[in-house]
Amino acid sequence: MAETIYTIPINEAFDKKEGCPLCALTETLEQNELTLILGASMMEPDVRIATNRLGFCPDHLEKMLDAKKKLPLALMLQSRLQELRGWLDESDSKKERLFAATADSCYICARIERYLSGMYENLFWLYSGDEAFREKVAAQKGYCLKHFSVLYTMSEKRLKSKERDRFRKALTATQKAYYDGLAKDVDSFTAMFDYRNAGAEWGDFRDAPERICEALGLRR
């Protein structure tokens, strides 16, 4: 199956085999959005209207601050603040609706989720018709808890029964091996704190807690 602009990012994420491929894909999308929002997109009227209305989550506010592009960020925050100030002059009922709707909203999160939704569709389309991609799925190191759940659940409606069973079998086998490896490493990690192992050499399990956090969904 020939690669297209819609499948290249998916194949690239699954080619890495360094961790959850969907986390890698999400991080790529996130970096693209951060670059856009702190660049040319910041001055586009429709973008500014959306950022004024939706705002940004604490995580993405922190990442935009870390990008050290304070002028574009300040301009967006300036108009966002003006938007919020205007809401305070509304009636109580409208004020409640406006602030409730934006309490957990984020322009960047919404953009990422929209793109990811399409990526999931393309992923299952790839799996249905590309044997090379099916082999990539089976060869993964593992998935974070969120993306394992998403893929497993979505496969019910996105794949035919035979393909779904093959997909879920591969996904489960990968995840079992992943958890077994993590369990072995964290057992070795905790054993190092036993006085009987004082002076023993640390192996490659020193970062076991960090890797388990990543398996549970921590993105760094």
MODELLER restraints for C-alpha pairs under 7 A, 6 or more apart:
rsr = mdl.restraints
at = mdl.atoms
rsr.add(forms.Gaussian(group=physical.xy_distance, feature=features.Distance(at['CA:1:A'], at['CA:130:A']), mean=5.87, stdev=0.5))
rsr.add(forms.Gaussian(group=physical.xy_distance, feature=features.Distance(at['CA:6:A'], at['CA:122:A']), mean=6.98, stdev=0.5))
rsr.add(forms.Gaussian(group=physical.xy_distance, feature=features.Distance(at['CA:7:A'], at['CA:122:A']), mean=6.59, stdev=0.5))
rsr.add(forms.Gaussian(group=physical.xy_distance, feature=features.Distance(at['CA:10:A'], at['CA:123:A']), mean=6.82, stdev=0.5))
rsr.add(forms.Gaussian(group=physical.xy_distance, feature=features.Distance(at['CA:13:A'], at['CA:21:A']), mean=5.05, stdev=0.5))
rsr.add(forms.Gaussian(group=physical.xy_distance, feature=features.Distance(at['CA:13:A'], at['CA:24:A']), mean=5.93, stdev=0.5))
rsr.add(forms.Gaussian(group=physical.xy_distance, feature=features.Distance(at['CA:13:A'], at['CA:25:A']), mean=5.71, stdev=0.5))
rsr.add(forms.Gaussian(group=physical.xy_distance, feature=features.Distance(at['CA:14:A'], at['CA:21:A']), mean=5.32, stdev=0.5))
rsr.add(forms.Gaussian(group=physical.xy_distance, feature=features.Distance(at['CA:14:A'], at['CA:136:A']), mean=6.32, stdev=0.5))
rsr.add(forms.Gaussian(group=physical.xy_distance, feature=features.Distance(at['CA:17:A'], at['CA:140:A']), mean=5.49, stdev=0.5))
rsr.add(forms.Gaussian(group=physical.xy_distance, feature=features.Distance(at['CA:17:A'], at['CA:141:A']), mean=5.86, stdev=0.5))
rsr.add(forms.Gaussian(group=physical.xy_distance, feature=features.Distance(at['CA:18:A'], at['CA:141:A']), mean=6.76, stdev=0.5))
rsr.add(forms.Gaussian(group=physical.xy_distance, feature=features.Distance(at['CA:19:A'], at['CA:141:A']), mean=6.00, stdev=0.5))
rsr.add(forms.Gaussian(group=physical.xy_distance, feature=features.Distance(at['CA:19:A'], at['CA:142:A']), mean=6.12, stdev=0.5))
rsr.add(forms.Gaussian(group=physical.xy_distance, feature=features.Distance(at['CA:19:A'], at['CA:143:A']), mean=6.70, stdev=0.5))
rsr.add(forms.Gaussian(group=physical.xy_distance, feature=features.Distance(at['CA:20:A'], at['CA:142:A']), mean=5.68, stdev=0.5))
rsr.add(forms.Gaussian(group=physical.xy_distance, feature=features.Distance(at['CA:20:A'], at['CA:143:A']), mean=4.18, stdev=0.5))
rsr.add(forms.Gaussian(group=physical.xy_distance, feature=features.Distance(at['CA:20:A'], at['CA:144:A']), mean=5.71, stdev=0.5))
rsr.add(forms.Gaussian(group=physical.xy_distance, feature=features.Distance(at['CA:22:A'], at['CA:147:A']), mean=6.47, stdev=0.5))
rsr.add(forms.Gaussian(group=physical.xy_distance, feature=features.Distance(at['CA:29:A'], at['CA:112:A']), mean=6.22, stdev=0.5))
rsr.add(forms.Gaussian(group=physical.xy_distance, feature=features.Distance(at['CA:30:A'], at['CA:112:A']), mean=6.47, stdev=0.5))
rsr.add(forms.Gaussian(group=physical.xy_distance, feature=features.Distance(at['CA:33:A'], at['CA:108:A']), mean=6.49, stdev=0.5))
rsr.add(forms.Gaussian(group=physical.xy_distance, feature=features.Distance(at['CA:34:A'], at['CA:64:A']), mean=6.94, stdev=0.5))
rsr.add(forms.Gaussian(group=physical.xy_distance, feature=features.Distance(at['CA:38:A'], at['CA:69:A']), mean=6.85, stdev=0.5))
rsr.add(forms.Gaussian(group=physical.xy_distance, feature=features.Distance(at['CA:38:A'], at['CA:72:A']), mean=5.74, stdev=0.5))
rsr.add(forms.Gaussian(group=physical.xy_distance, feature=features.Distance(at['CA:38:A'], at['CA:73:A']), mean=6.62, stdev=0.5))
rsr.add(forms.Gaussian(group=physical.xy_distance, feature=features.Distance(at['CA:41:A'], at['CA:47:A']), mean=6.59, stdev=0.5))
rsr.add(forms.Gaussian(group=physical.xy_distance, feature=features.Distance(at['CA:42:A'], at['CA:48:A']), mean=6.51, stdev=0.5))
rsr.add(forms.Gaussian(group=physical.xy_distance, feature=features.Distance(at['CA:42:A'], at['CA:72:A']), mean=6.76, stdev=0.5))
rsr.add(forms.Gaussian(group=physical.xy_distance, feature=features.Distance(at['CA:50:A'], at['CA:107:A']), mean=6.87, stdev=0.5))
rsr.add(forms.Gaussian(group=physical.xy_distance, feature=features.Distance(at['CA:51:A'], at['CA:80:A']), mean=6.92, stdev=0.5))
rsr.add(forms.Gaussian(group=physical.xy_distance, feature=features.Distance(at['CA:51:A'], at['CA:107:A']), mean=5.72, stdev=0.5))
rsr.add(forms.Gaussian(group=physical.xy_distance, feature=features.Distance(at['CA:52:A'], at['CA:79:A']), mean=6.29, stdev=0.5))
rsr.add(forms.Gaussian(group=physical.xy_distance, feature=features.Distance(at['CA:52:A'], at['CA:80:A']), mean=4.29, stdev=0.5))
rsr.add(forms.Gaussian(group=physical.xy_distance, feature=features.Distance(at['CA:52:A'], at['CA:83:A']), mean=6.05, stdev=0.5))
rsr.add(forms.Gaussian(group=physical.xy_distance, feature=features.Distance(at['CA:54:A'], at['CA:102:A']), mean=5.70, stdev=0.5))
rsr.add(forms.Gaussian(group=physical.xy_distance, feature=features.Distance(at['CA:54:A'], at['CA:105:A']), mean=5.40, stdev=0.5))
rsr.add(forms.Gaussian(group=physical.xy_distance, feature=features.Distance(at['CA:54:A'], at['CA:106:A']), mean=5.32, stdev=0.5))
rsr.add(forms.Gaussian(group=physical.xy_distance, feature=features.Distance(at['CA:54:A'], at['CA:107:A']), mean=5.47, stdev=0.5))
rsr.add(forms.Gaussian(group=physical.xy_distance, feature=features.Distance(at['CA:55:A'], at['CA:80:A']), mean=6.75, stdev=0.5))
rsr.add(forms.Gaussian(group=physical.xy_distance, feature=features.Distance(at['CA:55:A'], at['CA:105:A']), mean=6.60, stdev=0.5))
rsr.add(forms.Gaussian(group=physical.xy_distance, feature=features.Distance(at['CA:55:A'], at['CA:106:A']), mean=5.25, stdev=0.5))
rsr.add(forms.Gaussian(group=physical.xy_distance, feature=features.Distance(at['CA:55:A'], at['CA:107:A']), mean=5.94, stdev=0.5))
rsr.add(forms.Gaussian(group=physical.xy_distance, feature=features.Distance(at['CA:56:A'], at['CA:105:A']), mean=6.64, stdev=0.5))
rsr.add(forms.Gaussian(group=physical.xy_distance, feature=features.Distance(at['CA:56:A'], at['CA:106:A']), mean=4.05, stdev=0.5))
rsr.add(forms.Gaussian(group=physical.xy_distance, feature=features.Distance(at['CA:56:A'], at['CA:107:A']), mean=5.76, stdev=0.5))
rsr.add(forms.Gaussian(group=physical.xy_distance, feature=features.Distance(at['CA:56:A'], at['CA:108:A']), mean=6.85, stdev=0.5))
rsr.add(forms.Gaussian(group=physical.xy_distance, feature=features.Distance(at['CA:57:A'], at['CA:104:A']), mean=6.90, stdev=0.5))
rsr.add(forms.Gaussian(group=physical.xy_distance, feature=features.Distance(at['CA:57:A'], at['CA:105:A']), mean=6.61, stdev=0.5))
rsr.add(forms.Gaussian(group=physical.xy_distance, feature=features.Distance(at['CA:57:A'], at['CA:106:A']), mean=5.09, stdev=0.5))
rsr.add(forms.Gaussian(group=physical.xy_distance, feature=features.Distance(at['CA:87:A'], at['CA:95:A']), mean=5.95, stdev=0.5))
rsr.add(forms.Gaussian(group=physical.xy_distance, feature=features.Distance(at['CA:88:A'], at['CA:95:A']), mean=6.45, stdev=0.5))
rsr.add(forms.Gaussian(group=physical.xy_distance, feature=features.Distance(at['CA:124:A'], at['CA:158:A']), mean=6.34, stdev=0.5))
rsr.add(forms.Gaussian(group=physical.xy_distance, feature=features.Distance(at['CA:124:A'], at['CA:159:A']), mean=6.85, stdev=0.5))
rsr.add(forms.Gaussian(group=physical.xy_distance, feature=features.Distance(at['CA:126:A'], at['CA:133:A']), mean=6.65, stdev=0.5))
rsr.add(forms.Gaussian(group=physical.xy_distance, feature=features.Distance(at['CA:127:A'], at['CA:133:A']), mean=6.02, stdev=0.5))
rsr.add(forms.Gaussian(group=physical.xy_distance, feature=features.Distance(at['CA:127:A'], at['CA:134:A']), mean=5.48, stdev=0.5))
rsr.add(forms.Gaussian(group=physical.xy_distance, feature=features.Distance(at['CA:128:A'], at['CA:163:A']), mean=6.87, stdev=0.5))
rsr.add(forms.Gaussian(group=physical.xy_distance, feature=features.Distance(at['CA:138:A'], at['CA:170:A']), mean=5.17, stdev=0.5))
rsr.add(forms.Gaussian(group=physical.xy_distance, feature=features.Distance(at['CA:138:A'], at['CA:171:A']), mean=6.79, stdev=0.5))
rsr.add(forms.Gaussian(group=physical.xy_distance, feature=features.Distance(at['CA:138:A'], at['CA:174:A']), mean=6.77, stdev=0.5))
rsr.add(forms.Gaussian(group=physical.xy_distance, feature=features.Distance(at['CA:140:A'], at['CA:174:A']), mean=6.61, stdev=0.5))
rsr.add(forms.Gaussian(group=physical.xy_distance, feature=features.Distance(at['CA:141:A'], at['CA:174:A']), mean=6.57, stdev=0.5))
rsr.add(forms.Gaussian(group=physical.xy_distance, feature=features.Distance(at['CA:141:A'], at['CA:178:A']), mean=6.37, stdev=0.5))
rsr.add(forms.Gaussian(group=physical.xy_distance, feature=features.Distance(at['CA:142:A'], at['CA:174:A']), mean=5.77, stdev=0.5))
rsr.add(forms.Gaussian(group=physical.xy_distance, feature=features.Distance(at['CA:142:A'], at['CA:175:A']), mean=5.36, stdev=0.5))
rsr.add(forms.Gaussian(group=physical.xy_distance, feature=features.Distance(at['CA:142:A'], at['CA:178:A']), mean=5.44, stdev=0.5))
rsr.add(forms.Gaussian(group=physical.xy_distance, feature=features.Distance(at['CA:143:A'], at['CA:175:A']), mean=6.80, stdev=0.5))
rsr.add(forms.Gaussian(group=physical.xy_distance, feature=features.Distance(at['CA:143:A'], at['CA:215:A']), mean=6.62, stdev=0.5))
rsr.add(forms.Gaussian(group=physical.xy_distance, feature=features.Distance(at['CA:144:A'], at['CA:214:A']), mean=6.59, stdev=0.5))
rsr.add(forms.Gaussian(group=physical.xy_distance, feature=features.Distance(at['CA:144:A'], at['CA:215:A']), mean=4.35, stdev=0.5))
rsr.add(forms.Gaussian(group=physical.xy_distance, feature=features.Distance(at['CA:144:A'], at['CA:216:A']), mean=5.54, stdev=0.5))
rsr.add(forms.Gaussian(group=physical.xy_distance, feature=features.Distance(at['CA:144:A'], at['CA:217:A']), mean=5.23, stdev=0.5))
rsr.add(forms.Gaussian(group=physical.xy_distance, feature=features.Distance(at['CA:145:A'], at['CA:215:A']), mean=6.15, stdev=0.5))
rsr.add(forms.Gaussian(group=physical.xy_distance, feature=features.Distance(at['CA:145:A'], at['CA:216:A']), mean=5.17, stdev=0.5))
rsr.add(forms.Gaussian(group=physical.xy_distance, feature=features.Distance(at['CA:145:A'], at['CA:217:A']), mean=6.00, stdev=0.5))
rsr.add(forms.Gaussian(group=physical.xy_distance, feature=features.Distance(at['CA:146:A'], at['CA:217:A']), mean=6.45, stdev=0.5))
rsr.add(forms.Gaussian(group=physical.xy_distance, feature=features.Distance(at['CA:152:A'], at['CA:168:A']), mean=6.26, stdev=0.5))
rsr.add(forms.Gaussian(group=physical.xy_distance, feature=features.Distance(at['CA:155:A'], at['CA:164:A']), mean=5.87, stdev=0.5))
rsr.add(forms.Gaussian(group=physical.xy_distance, feature=features.Distance(at['CA:156:A'], at['CA:164:A']), mean=6.58, stdev=0.5))
rsr.add(forms.Gaussian(group=physical.xy_distance, feature=features.Distance(at['CA:182:A'], at['CA:208:A']), mean=6.74, stdev=0.5))
rsr.add(forms.Gaussian(group=physical.xy_distance, feature=features.Distance(at['CA:182:A'], at['CA:212:A']), mean=6.68, stdev=0.5))
rsr.add(forms.Gaussian(group=physical.xy_distance, feature=features.Distance(at['CA:185:A'], at['CA:205:A']), mean=4.99, stdev=0.5))
rsr.add(forms.Gaussian(group=physical.xy_distance, feature=features.Distance(at['CA:185:A'], at['CA:208:A']), mean=5.86, stdev=0.5))
rsr.add(forms.Gaussian(group=physical.xy_distance, feature=features.Distance(at['CA:186:A'], at['CA:205:A']), mean=6.80, stdev=0.5))
rsr.add(forms.Gaussian(group=physical.xy_distance, feature=features.Distance(at['CA:186:A'], at['CA:208:A']), mean=5.31, stdev=0.5))
rsr.add(forms.Gaussian(group=physical.xy_distance, feature=features.Distance(at['CA:186:A'], at['CA:209:A']), mean=6.81, stdev=0.5))
rsr.add(forms.Gaussian(group=physical.xy_distance, feature=features.Distance(at['CA:188:A'], at['CA:205:A']), mean=6.76, stdev=0.5))
rsr.add(forms.Gaussian(group=physical.xy_distance, feature=features.Distance(at['CA:189:A'], at['CA:205:A']), mean=5.95, stdev=0.5))
rsr.add(forms.Gaussian(group=physical.xy_distance, feature=features.Distance(at['CA:189:A'], at['CA:206:A']), mean=6.19, stdev=0.5))
rsr.add(forms.Gaussian(group=physical.xy_distance, feature=features.Distance(at['CA:189:A'], at['CA:208:A']), mean=6.84, stdev=0.5))
